[in-house]
């Protein structure tokens, strides 16, 4: 499994993109799209199953859709100062990183219980005899590459190939003095059957971060997925681990898990450089304000649909979609470095994003 994934990435030249500029000269004219937005360039590489997003001539992220990670993701996430904030494993393992939860890849969007199927925990680590319990999100096309954004289409498929949901997602990128921005506007639409998102802790927009952004841990821990499979998260060297959470409600540290907030920031430093990732919910989203499935070991996720789990049974949503019905989720992700992004700045960005 690991060899297969690594081979894909080497052929995609992502290692090259980490270490030096890529100005698109290797691309044919029809796959290179000039951006009208300052510093942002979208470069589609169909043969390598990815789209590169560059800012100022440097790689910011790539939308990748290999078959062996069970869903398309944005990977890596790189700050303006060149710090990689996403974990390398399982695509590009790095020394000293945790190797748990192989389904935690880059920045993704899925859910742990859709008509009884687990889309969140699916990966090549799942034994073939258990695959019948897991769903897969399959990239089906790029509808538009324009200026600083592109639109991707996907299908949420059951193991037998049945399509439960059609996904249409706009990925929009921008940059200013407060950071690099990703706006992910995702519309899900049912076909001819009802689709249920049963309350589940595994969801919905998530990112797995590099070691430096984890919260220092004093002991190992065991985490169990929706199918009851345990994963042990071992204690590692904490000397360079300085991560901490801050929510819009003023909650910090591990106490943020299971709380509700408009936004959540995960901040730390890498080689003395202050860095942070901030994820923003939107008032138009189902389940607003979202609950946060934010763990100290590096999983950072917003889950508006798992209300029964996070409220200890006091609330229950079990969100359902009728046939031929659609729903849209809007999120903004801010990648910041070089200084601390303070609460006032985040609140201002949140107001700009939501209009509220």
Backbone torsions as a table, in degrees:
resi	resn	phi	psi	omega
1	UNK	NA	-51.5	-177.3
2	UNK	-62.4	-40.1	-179.5
3	UNK	-63.7	-40.6	-179.4
4	UNK	-62.2	-45.8	-179.3
5	UNK	-66.8	-44.5	-178.9
6	UNK	-61.2	-40.0	178.6
7	UNK	-60.4	-42.1	178.0
8	UNK	-59.1	-45.6	-175.7
9	UNK	-67.9	-37.5	178.1
10	UNK	-64.5	-39.5	179.8
11	UNK	-68.5	-25.4	179.1
12	UNK	-83.9	-4.7	177.4
13	UNK	63.4	28.4	178.6
14	UNK	-69.3	-33.4	175.1
15	UNK	-57.6	-41.6	178.7
16	UNK	-63.0	-39.9	-177.7
17	UNK	-66.4	-31.6	177.9
18	UNK	-63.6	-38.5	-165.3
19	UNK	-97.3	-13.7	-178.8
20	UNK	-155.0	171.1	-180.0
21	UNK	-67.1	151.9	172.7
22	UNK	-133.6	102.9	-174.2
23	UNK	-91.9	9.7	175.1
24	UNK	85.0	4.5	-176.3
25	UNK	-62.7	-25.2	-179.6
26	UNK	-77.7	-9.7	-174.7
27	UNK	-88.7	149.7	173.1
28	UNK	-74.1	161.1	-174.9
29	UNK	-60.5	-35.6	-174.8
30	UNK	-76.9	-9.9	178.9
31	UNK	-106.6	2.0	-177.2
32	UNK	-110.7	118.7	-175.3
33	UNK	-114.4	115.0	-180.0
34	UNK	-70.4	133.0	-178.6
35	UNK	-92.2	142.3	174.9
36	UNK	-93.0	-4.0	179.3
37	UNK	-95.4	126.8	-177.3
38	UNK	-52.4	133.4	173.9
39	UNK	75.7	-8.3	-175.6
40	UNK	-109.2	129.7	178.1
41	UNK	-137.7	130.8	179.2
42	UNK	-105.5	123.3	-177.5
43	UNK	-124.0	109.9	-178.3
44	UNK	-86.0	131.4	-179.1
45	UNK	-129.1	79.5	-173.0
46	UNK	-60.2	-42.2	-176.9
47	UNK	-63.6	-23.9	-179.2
48	UNK	-102.8	6.3	177.5
49	UNK	55.7	50.7	177.5
50	UNK	-160.7	161.3	171.4
51	UNK	-126.8	123.4	177.7
52	UNK	-89.7	140.3	174.1
53	UNK	-116.7	115.2	-179.8
54	UNK	-109.6	146.9	174.9
55	UNK	-129.3	119.8	-177.3
56	UNK	62.3	30.5	179.6
57	UNK	82.6	0.0	-179.5
58	UNK	-111.8	146.6	177.6
59	UNK	-65.3	127.9	172.3
60	UNK	-98.6	-51.7	177.9
61	UNK	-160.1	169.8	173.2
62	UNK	-132.8	138.7	169.4
63	UNK	-88.3	114.4	-176.4
64	UNK	-120.4	146.8	-177.0
65	UNK	-142.2	52.5	172.7
66	UNK	-66.7	157.5	-177.1
67	UNK	-73.5	-17.5	-170.2
68	UNK	-94.7	13.1	174.5
69	UNK	-121.6	8.7	168.0
70	UNK	70.1	-0.4	174.8
71	UNK	-170.7	153.5	172.4
72	UNK	-71.1	147.9	-179.5
73	UNK	-142.3	163.5	166.9
74	UNK	-96.4	123.2	-176.0
75	UNK	-160.0	133.0	-6.2
76	UNK	-83.2	-175.1	167.4
77	UNK	-116.4	119.6	-173.1
78	UNK	-120.9	131.3	180.0
79	UNK	-75.0	169.5	177.3
80	UNK	-62.2	-27.5	179.2
81	UNK	-90.8	8.6	173.4
82	UNK	87.2	13.4	179.0
83	UNK	-88.8	130.5	177.7
84	UNK	-87.4	120.6	-173.9
85	UNK	-97.7	-10.2	179.1
86	UNK	-93.6	150.6	175.8
87	UNK	-66.5	147.8	178.5
88	UNK	-78.7	-44.0	-178.9
89	UNK	-63.3	140.0	3.4
90	UNK	-93.7	-0.5	-175.1
91	UNK	-76.5	-47.4	-179.4
92	UNK	-138.8	78.4	-176.4
93	UNK	-55.5	140.6	178.8
94	UNK	-119.9	148.2	178.6
95	UNK	-59.5	134.1	176.7
96	UNK	87.4	-3.1	179.4
97	UNK	-87.0	157.7	172.2
98	UNK	-72.6	150.9	179.1
99	UNK	-123.3	33.7	175.9
100	UNK	-89.7	170.8	171.3
101	UNK	44.8	72.4	-178.3
102	UNK	-65.0	-12.0	176.5
103	UNK	-81.9	-7.3	177.1
104	UNK	-84.6	94.0	-174.9
105	UNK	-127.2	114.8	174.6
106	UNK	58.6	-136.3	178.1
107	UNK	-116.4	124.2	-172.6
108	UNK	-138.3	174.0	179.3
109	UNK	-143.6	114.4	174.6
110	UNK	-166.9	-165.7	-173.3
111	UNK	-153.8	155.5	-171.3
112	UNK	-87.2	-11.4	-179.7
113	UNK	-152.2	95.4	178.4
114	UNK	-119.7	106.6	-172.9
115	UNK	53.0	37.6	177.6
116	UNK	84.0	-2.8	179.5
117	UNK	-99.3	141.9	-178.3
118	UNK	-96.8	106.5	176.2
119	UNK	-88.8	-23.4	-174.5
120	UNK	-70.4	-47.9	-170.4
121	UNK	-90.8	2.4	-176.4
122	UNK	-70.7	137.1	175.6
123	UNK	-166.0	178.3	177.8
124	UNK	-70.2	-8.2	177.9
125	UNK	-78.4	-12.9	-179.9
126	UNK	-76.1	125.0	178.8
127	UNK	-60.2	147.8	-176.8
128	UNK	-56.7	-36.6	-178.0
129	UNK	-70.2	-11.7	178.4
130	UNK	-106.8	-1.9	-175.0
131	UNK	-61.6	-22.3	-178.3
132	UNK	-64.5	-13.7	-179.6
133	UNK	-95.5	1.1	-171.4
134	UNK	-122.9	143.0	176.2
135	UNK	-103.0	163.0	-178.5
136	UNK	-131.2	139.0	174.9
137	UNK	-101.4	120.6	-173.0
138	UNK	-112.0	125.5	174.6
139	UNK	-65.6	131.6	180.0
140	UNK	-118.3	-15.6	177.9
141	UNK	168.5	168.9	172.9
142	UNK	-115.6	117.8	-176.9
143	UNK	-83.8	-30.7	-174.1
144	UNK	-157.8	133.6	169.4
145	UNK	-122.0	112.8	-172.0
146	UNK	-147.5	127.5	176.8
147	UNK	52.1	-114.3	-175.2
148	UNK	-106.0	24.8	-177.1
149	UNK	-150.7	162.6	169.4
150	UNK	-144.7	160.4	179.0
151	UNK	-116.6	125.5	-180.0
152	UNK	-112.7	144.0	175.5
153	UNK	-113.5	145.1	-177.4
154	UNK	-145.7	163.2	174.4
155	UNK	-125.5	132.7	174.0
156	UNK	-91.3	108.4	-170.3
157	UNK	-111.6	142.0	170.3
158	UNK	-76.4	165.6	-179.4
159	UNK	-56.9	-28.7	-179.9
160	UNK	-86.1	4.7	178.2
161	UNK	94.8	-7.9	177.7
162	UNK	-61.5	133.1	179.6
163	UNK	-90.8	117.2	177.7
164	UNK	-85.6	-38.4	-175.6
165	UNK	-142.1	141.7	167.2
166	UNK	-100.0	131.6	-179.4
167	UNK	-112.6	135.3	173.6
168	UNK	-127.8	114.1	-174.5
169	UNK	-124.2	128.5	172.0
170	UNK	-92.3	124.6	172.6
171	UNK	-107.1	117.0	-177.8
172	UNK	-120.8	135.2	-173.5
173	UNK	-125.7	142.0	177.0
174	UNK	-156.5	171.8	-177.1
175	UNK	-150.8	140.5	169.6
176	UNK	-148.7	-166.8	-176.0
177	UNK	-66.7	-16.0	-179.6
178	UNK	-92.2	-6.0	176.6
179	UNK	142.3	-173.4	175.8
180	UNK	-101.7	136.1	-171.7
181	UNK	-115.7	141.2	167.8
182	UNK	-124.0	120.6	169.6
183	UNK	-104.0	120.5	179.5
184	UNK	-112.5	108.5	-178.5
185	UNK	-109.4	105.6	-170.7
186	UNK	-112.2	123.3	175.0
187	UNK	-111.8	123.6	175.9
188	UNK	-106.7	136.3	179.8
189	UNK	-133.5	133.9	176.8
190	UNK	-79.7	164.5	174.1
191	UNK	-100.7	-111.0	-173.7
192	UNK	-102.7	6.1	-179.6
193	UNK	-128.6	154.3	174.3
194	UNK	-67.4	144.9	177.5
195	UNK	-125.6	131.0	-178.6
196	UNK	-114.3	131.5	171.9
197	UNK	-102.8	88.0	-177.3
198	UNK	-69.5	141.7	-176.7
199	UNK	-51.1	126.0	-173.3
200	UNK	-156.9	141.6	-176.8
201	UNK	-74.1	-16.8	-173.7
202	UNK	-87.5	92.6	179.0
203	UNK	177.0	175.0	-7.1
204	UNK	-125.6	-45.5	167.8
205	UNK	-105.1	125.5	-172.9
206	UNK	-141.4	158.3	175.3
207	UNK	-140.9	142.4	174.5
208	UNK	-109.4	121.9	-169.3
209	UNK	-98.9	163.9	176.9
210	UNK	-69.8	163.7	-172.9
211	UNK	-53.6	-39.8	-174.7
212	UNK	-61.5	-23.6	-179.1
213	UNK	-92.8	-4.1	175.5
214	UNK	-71.1	162.7	171.8
215	UNK	-86.8	139.2	179.4
216	UNK	-54.8	136.8	-176.6
217	UNK	-121.1	134.5	-178.7
218	UNK	-94.3	-12.5	-175.1
219	UNK	-155.6	160.0	174.9
220	UNK	-67.3	161.8	176.7
221	UNK	-144.2	153.8	177.8
222	UNK	-115.2	127.2	178.9
223	UNK	-117.1	142.6	-177.2
224	UNK	-116.9	133.8	179.7
225	UNK	-83.4	-177.4	-175.2
226	UNK	-64.6	-20.5	179.1
227	UNK	-93.6	2.9	179.1
228	UNK	86.4	10.9	-179.9
229	UNK	-82.5	121.6	-178.9
230	UNK	-84.3	144.4	173.4
231	UNK	-130.8	126.9	177.7
232	UNK	-88.7	127.6	176.3
233	UNK	-104.9	107.4	-174.3
234	UNK	-78.0	153.6	171.4
235	UNK	-72.7	135.7	178.5
236	UNK	-124.7	-178.4	178.3
237	UNK	-62.3	122.1	-177.1
238	UNK	-99.4	7.4	-171.9
239	UNK	-61.0	-28.5	179.8
240	UNK	-115.8	18.4	-177.8
241	UNK	-102.4	111.0	-173.8
242	UNK	-133.4	25.6	-176.8
243	UNK	-70.5	152.9	175.1
244	UNK	-157.6	148.1	176.9
245	UNK	-96.8	153.1	170.3
246	UNK	-143.2	124.3	178.7
247	UNK	-101.7	164.5	177.5
248	UNK	-63.0	-15.4	178.0
249	UNK	-93.6	4.3	177.2
250	UNK	84.9	8.0	179.9
251	UNK	-83.8	143.0	-177.3
252	UNK	-128.8	171.3	174.2
253	UNK	61.9	-158.1	-178.3
254	UNK	-66.7	-12.3	179.7
255	UNK	-68.2	-12.0	-178.7
256	UNK	-71.6	-21.6	-176.0
257	UNK	-60.6	130.4	177.2
258	UNK	79.3	5.3	176.4
259	UNK	-95.8	167.7	179.8
260	UNK	-109.3	143.9	-179.8
261	UNK	-165.5	155.5	176.6
262	UNK	-68.8	-37.2	-179.3
263	UNK	-148.7	161.5	177.4
264	UNK	-140.8	135.3	176.1
265	UNK	-113.4	138.4	170.5
266	UNK	-116.9	117.6	-173.1
267	UNK	-128.5	155.1	179.3
268	UNK	-165.5	-157.3	171.0
269	UNK	-144.4	148.2	177.1
270	UNK	-126.7	116.6	-178.4
271	UNK	53.1	42.6	177.9
272	UNK	81.4	-2.2	-178.2
273	UNK	-95.7	116.9	176.3
274	UNK	-62.9	130.9	-179.6
275	UNK	-136.2	156.0	177.2
276	UNK	-160.3	154.4	169.2
277	UNK	-122.0	129.3	176.3
278	UNK	-121.8	128.1	176.3
279	UNK	-109.9	133.6	-177.9
280	UNK	-116.5	130.8	170.8
281	UNK	-81.6	171.3	179.2
282	UNK	-132.9	139.3	-178.8
283	UNK	-59.0	-21.0	178.8
284	UNK	-79.1	-11.0	-176.2
285	UNK	-75.5	146.1	171.9
286	UNK	-58.3	138.3	175.6
287	UNK	78.4	9.6	179.5
288	UNK	-63.0	142.8	-10.1
289	UNK	-74.7	142.6	-173.5
290	UNK	-64.2	153.6	164.3
291	UNK	-83.8	155.8	-176.8
292	UNK	-113.8	118.6	175.7
293	UNK	-94.8	68.9	-170.8
294	UNK	-113.6	113.1	-175.0
295	UNK	-106.5	154.7	179.8
296	UNK	-69.8	-23.9	-174.9
297	UNK	-82.8	3.4	173.6
298	UNK	120.1	-4.0	173.0
299	UNK	-86.6	125.6	-177.4
300	UNK	-129.9	107.4	-173.7
301	UNK	-143.0	151.2	174.5
302	UNK	-111.0	126.7	-175.7
303	UNK	-131.9	99.4	-179.8
304	UNK	-81.7	-9.5	-169.9
305	UNK	-105.5	-6.4	-177.0
306	UNK	-96.6	43.1	-167.0
307	UNK	-63.7	-35.9	-178.8
308	UNK	-63.9	-38.7	-178.8
309	UNK	-68.3	-48.9	-173.8
310	UNK	-74.5	-21.8	-179.5
311	UNK	-100.1	9.5	-177.3
312	UNK	55.6	37.2	175.4
313	UNK	88.4	-2.8	-178.9
314	UNK	-72.8	-25.4	179.5
315	UNK	-127.2	158.0	175.8
316	UNK	-153.6	132.7	-177.1
317	UNK	-111.0	-57.1	-176.5
318	UNK	45.7	61.7	-176.3
319	UNK	-61.2	130.9	-179.1
320	UNK	-124.2	146.8	175.0
321	UNK	-121.1	132.0	177.7
322	UNK	-77.2	164.8	176.0
323	UNK	-56.3	140.3	178.8
324	UNK	60.1	31.7	178.1
325	UNK	-110.2	150.3	179.6
326	UNK	-127.5	156.3	176.6
327	UNK	-143.2	145.9	-177.6
328	UNK	-121.6	136.2	175.5
329	UNK	-117.2	131.9	-179.1
330	UNK	-118.5	128.7	177.6
331	UNK	-139.2	147.8	171.8
332	UNK	-121.5	134.8	177.1
333	UNK	-119.1	129.9	-179.5
334	UNK	-113.3	125.9	176.8
335	UNK	-109.0	113.9	-171.9
336	UNK	-123.6	149.0	175.7
337	UNK	-155.5	168.0	175.9
338	UNK	90.0	-19.9	178.9
339	UNK	-164.8	171.5	177.4
340	UNK	-83.3	128.4	174.9
341	UNK	-87.4	108.0	-172.1
342	UNK	-81.7	169.7	-177.9
343	UNK	-59.4	-40.9	-178.7
344	UNK	-62.0	-42.2	178.6
345	UNK	-64.8	-42.6	-179.3
346	UNK	-64.3	-42.6	179.4
347	UNK	-63.6	-36.4	177.0
348	UNK	-65.8	-43.9	178.2
349	UNK	-63.6	-39.4	179.2
350	UNK	-62.3	-41.2	178.8
351	UNK	-64.1	-40.2	177.8
352	UNK	-64.6	-39.6	-178.9
353	UNK	-67.8	-42.6	-172.5
354	UNK	-98.4	-19.6	-174.6
355	UNK	74.0	16.4	-177.1
356	UNK	-134.0	NA	NA
